[in-house]
Amino acid sequence: MGALHEGHLALLRQAKRRASRIVVSIFVNPTQFAPHEDFGSYPRTWKADLAKLADAKVDLVWHPDVRTMYPQDFATRILTEGPATAGLEDRFRPHFFGGVTTVVGKLFIQCRPDIALFGQKDYQQLKVVTRMAADLDLGVKIIGIPIVRERDGLAMSSRNIYLSIEQRAVAPTLYRTMKKAAEQLRNGKDLEAVMADAAETIEDAGFSLDYFEARHAETLSPIHSIKDGPVRLLVAAKIGTTRLIDNIGV
């Protein structure tokens, strides 16, 4: 959606290792924002973004306007189940994945990529798009790229600019707490106790916690033990008015 940072540029570097031509789409998609969310204030840095993409030597930047993506009589949405109804982001942003899948589906049809790279920071989104592309035979391979972090562990995000100096100092608590919890789980500690302690640590740091969950890394179904399959810890929390998400493998 623009407001490019080092995490986005890491996607470009990975794309260049895999493909001979690179298309970057930039579109702040109104249908994935609820009326009370930050569509109007979401950072739009088109000139700076274009300069970064020129430096990265991408082949094409696709920057459609809203009327191109959603003409006046537009009446179709792509609605998915499976990972999209896992009770994570969808529980707090029920509008979100219908907007994401519809716009990403349109972008795939417009650009016809062989592969598409998505960051793992939006982990549920990655799984939703992967499922959609497979189910609809869109002919694109979805590749997840590891999260790029600041030196103190905070996951890079366009919304980090909303953080005050004090909030920015506290924000890495999410990653540090998840990292500690993952290590404890690998060492055999009780899942329920570890998750409860970690959630308390996050809230004590000043966050309002939406969720902190241990899920199957592929299906996003709830797990009761790390023996239930590959495990991903996922968190969403607000500090002030800024909502941050993050995740880590166990």
Secondary structure per residue as TSV (DSSP state, phi and psi in degrees):
chain	resnum	aa	ss	phi	psi
A	1	M	-	360.0	13.0
A	2	G	-	92.2	-162.5
A	3	A	-	51.3	54.6
A	4	L	-	-66.4	139.8
A	5	H	-	-133.1	-174.5
A	6	E	H	-60.8	-29.7
A	7	G	H	-62.3	-41.9
A	8	H	H	-65.8	-41.4
A	9	L	H	-65.8	-30.5
A	10	A	H	-64.1	-36.4
A	11	L	H	-61.5	-41.1
A	12	L	H	-63.3	-43.0
A	13	R	H	-63.0	-40.0
A	14	Q	H	-67.4	-37.5
A	15	A	H	-62.9	-39.6
A	16	K	H	-66.1	-23.8
A	17	R	H	-75.7	-16.9
A	18	R	H	-114.0	-16.5
A	19	A	-	-142.7	155.2
A	20	S	S	-90.7	-19.9
A	21	R	S	-133.3	136.6
A	22	I	-	-120.7	126.0
A	23	V	E	-113.1	130.3
A	24	V	E	-114.3	126.7
A	25	S	E	-100.7	137.8
A	26	I	-	-128.4	115.3
A	27	F	-	-156.4	115.8
A	28	V	-	-80.7	105.5
A	29	N	-	-86.0	110.3
A	30	P	G	-66.2	-25.4
A	31	T	G	-77.0	-7.4
A	32	Q	G	-101.2	7.8
A	33	F	S	-109.5	134.4
A	34	A	-	-78.9	161.3
A	35	P	T	-55.7	-30.5
A	36	H	T	-88.7	-0.4
A	37	E	S	-92.0	-171.7
A	38	D	S	-99.4	37.4
A	39	F	T	-59.2	-45.9
A	40	G	T	-65.2	-34.7
A	41	S	T	-100.1	-2.1
A	42	Y	S	-57.5	133.6
A	43	P	-	-60.8	128.3
A	44	R	-	-121.3	111.9
A	45	T	-	-128.2	56.3
A	46	W	H	-56.9	-48.2
A	47	K	H	-63.8	-43.7
A	48	A	H	-66.0	-39.4
A	49	D	H	-61.7	-45.1
A	50	L	H	-63.8	-38.0
A	51	A	H	-63.7	-42.0
A	52	K	H	-64.1	-39.5
A	53	L	H	-71.0	-33.7
A	54	A	H	-65.2	-42.8
A	55	D	H	-61.8	-34.8
A	56	A	T	-80.0	-7.0
A	57	K	T	59.5	46.7
A	58	V	-	-74.1	157.6
A	59	D	S	-84.5	-33.3
A	60	L	E	-152.7	137.3
A	61	V	E	-113.1	120.0
A	62	W	E	-101.4	112.7
A	63	H	-	-128.4	70.3
A	64	P	-	-72.3	157.7
A	65	D	-	-93.8	173.9
A	66	V	H	-63.0	-38.2
A	67	R	H	-65.7	-30.4
A	68	T	H	-69.8	-42.6
A	69	M	H	-79.2	-34.1
A	70	Y	S	-133.0	79.2
A	71	P	-	-59.8	169.5
A	72	Q	T	-55.2	-39.2
A	73	D	T	-98.2	16.7
A	74	F	-	-59.4	129.6
A	75	A	-	-142.3	22.2
A	76	T	-	-123.6	137.9
A	77	R	-	-133.6	148.8
A	78	I	-	-100.4	117.4
A	79	L	-	-114.7	129.6
A	80	T	-	-118.0	158.3
A	81	E	-	-114.9	-145.1
A	82	G	G	58.9	-123.9
A	83	P	G	-57.4	-26.4
A	84	A	G	-72.3	-14.0
A	85	T	G	-119.8	33.8
A	86	A	S	-78.2	-9.2
A	87	G	S	84.0	26.7
A	88	L	S	-109.1	-104.1
A	89	E	H	-59.8	-36.4
A	90	D	H	-62.7	-26.3
A	91	R	H	-70.9	-33.7
A	92	F	H	-101.9	-21.1
A	93	R	-	-132.8	71.1
A	94	P	T	-62.7	-20.2
A	95	H	T	-80.2	-18.9
A	96	F	H	-65.0	-54.6
A	97	F	H	-72.4	-26.9
A	98	G	H	-61.6	-38.3
A	99	G	H	-70.2	-41.2
A	100	V	H	-64.9	-51.3
A	101	T	H	-65.3	-37.0
A	102	T	H	-65.0	-47.8
A	103	V	H	-71.6	-38.9
A	104	V	H	-67.3	-39.5
A	105	G	H	-59.0	-43.9
A	106	K	H	-63.2	-42.9
A	107	L	H	-63.0	-38.8
A	108	F	H	-63.8	-42.0
A	109	I	H	-66.6	-39.3
A	110	Q	H	-70.2	-40.8
A	111	C	H	-97.5	-21.0
A	112	R	-	51.1	55.3
A	113	P	-	-76.8	155.3
A	114	D	S	-82.3	-37.8
A	115	I	E	-133.7	155.4
A	116	A	E	-138.6	132.8
A	117	L	E	-105.0	132.1
A	118	F	E	-128.7	140.7
A	119	G	E	-72.2	148.6
A	120	Q	T	-78.6	-6.3
A	121	K	T	-59.4	-44.4
A	122	D	S	-88.6	73.1
A	123	Y	H	-67.9	-43.7
A	124	Q	H	-63.9	-40.5
A	125	Q	H	-58.4	-43.4
A	126	L	H	-56.8	-45.2
A	127	K	H	-68.8	-36.6
A	128	V	H	-64.7	-47.7
A	129	V	H	-65.7	-39.0
A	130	T	H	-60.3	-45.1
A	131	R	H	-64.4	-44.2
A	132	M	H	-61.0	-47.1
A	133	A	H	-61.4	-38.8
A	134	A	H	-71.3	-46.0
A	135	D	H	-64.9	-34.8
A	136	L	T	-96.6	7.9
A	137	D	T	51.6	48.4
A	138	L	-	-78.8	-7.7
A	139	G	-	73.1	23.2
A	140	V	-	-124.6	135.4
A	141	K	E	-91.7	125.8
A	142	I	E	-93.5	129.3
A	143	I	E	-122.2	125.7
A	144	G	E	-90.9	133.7
A	145	I	E	-112.7	134.2
A	146	P	-	-54.8	151.6
A	147	I	-	-62.9	135.8
A	148	V	-	-97.0	131.5
A	149	R	B	-120.6	154.9
A	150	E	-	-68.7	169.5
A	151	R	T	-59.6	-30.0
A	152	D	T	-90.4	6.4
A	153	G	S	101.5	-14.8
A	154	L	-	-61.9	129.7
A	155	A	B	-65.8	131.7
A	156	M	-	-64.9	136.5
A	157	S	-	-155.9	145.3
A	158	S	G	-62.4	-26.3
A	159	R	G	-80.5	-7.8
A	160	N	G	-61.4	-22.4
A	161	I	G	-67.1	-17.1
A	162	Y	G	-73.2	-18.6
A	163	L	-	-73.3	136.3
A	164	S	-	-72.5	170.9
A	165	I	H	-58.7	-43.2
A	166	E	H	-67.1	-42.7
A	167	Q	H	-66.2	-38.1
A	168	R	H	-62.2	-34.8
A	169	A	H	-68.2	-30.4
A	170	V	H	-86.7	-27.7
A	171	A	T	-53.5	-37.8
A	172	P	T	-63.7	-9.5
A	173	T	H	-55.2	-35.0
A	174	L	H	-57.9	-51.6
A	175	Y	H	-67.6	-45.0
A	176	R	H	-59.9	-39.8
A	177	T	H	-69.3	-42.9
A	178	M	H	-62.8	-42.9
A	179	K	H	-60.6	-43.2
A	180	K	H	-65.2	-42.4
A	181	A	H	-62.9	-42.5
A	182	A	H	-61.7	-41.2
A	183	E	H	-64.5	-42.2
A	184	Q	H	-62.6	-40.4
A	185	L	H	-66.6	-39.7
A	186	R	H	-63.8	-28.1
A	187	N	T	-87.1	6.2
A	188	G	T	93.5	9.3
A	189	K	-	-73.4	157.1
A	190	D	-	-62.8	129.3
A	191	L	H	-60.4	-50.3
A	192	E	H	-60.8	-41.7
A	193	A	H	-67.8	-42.5
A	194	V	H	-62.0	-45.8
A	195	M	H	-65.9	-39.3
A	196	A	H	-65.6	-43.5
A	197	D	H	-63.8	-41.3
A	198	A	H	-65.6	-42.8
A	199	A	H	-60.9	-40.1
A	200	E	H	-64.6	-39.9
A	201	T	H	-61.4	-42.9
A	202	I	H	-64.3	-44.9
A	203	E	H	-68.4	-37.1
A	204	D	H	-64.5	-25.4
A	205	A	T	-76.5	-10.0
A	206	G	T	113.3	6.3
A	207	F	-	-86.3	150.1
A	208	S	E	-99.1	112.3
A	209	L	E	-86.6	123.7
A	210	D	E	-82.1	-51.3
A	211	Y	E	-158.5	152.0
A	212	F	E	-140.4	107.6
A	213	E	E	-129.4	148.5
A	214	A	E	-104.5	121.3
A	215	R	E	-132.1	158.4
A	216	H	E	-62.3	130.8
A	217	A	T	-66.7	-22.3
A	218	E	T	-99.7	-47.8
A	219	T	T	-91.1	-18.2
A	220	L	-	65.6	16.3
A	221	S	-	-74.8	152.2
A	222	P	B	-61.6	149.0
A	223	I	-	-125.4	157.9
A	224	H	S	-115.2	-9.7
A	225	S	S	-157.9	151.5
A	226	I	G	-69.5	-8.0
A	227	K	G	-78.2	-8.2
A	228	D	G	-74.5	-6.3
A	229	G	S	141.8	-175.8
A	230	P	S	-60.4	134.6
A	231	V	E	-116.7	140.7
A	232	R	E	-125.0	132.2
A	233	L	E	-94.3	130.9
A	234	L	E	-129.4	138.2
A	235	V	E	-136.4	145.2
A	236	A	E	-140.0	130.9
A	237	A	E	-155.3	152.1
A	238	K	E	-105.4	138.7
A	239	I	E	-123.8	114.9
A	240	G	T	66.3	-126.9
A	241	T	T	-101.7	2.1
A	242	T	E	-96.6	125.6
A	243	R	E	-99.5	125.4
A	244	L	E	-115.4	144.6
A	245	I	E	-126.9	154.6
A	246	D	E	-162.9	168.2
A	247	N	E	-162.4	163.1
A	248	I	E	-154.7	146.1
A	249	G	E	-81.2	153.8
A	250	V	-	-103.5	360.0
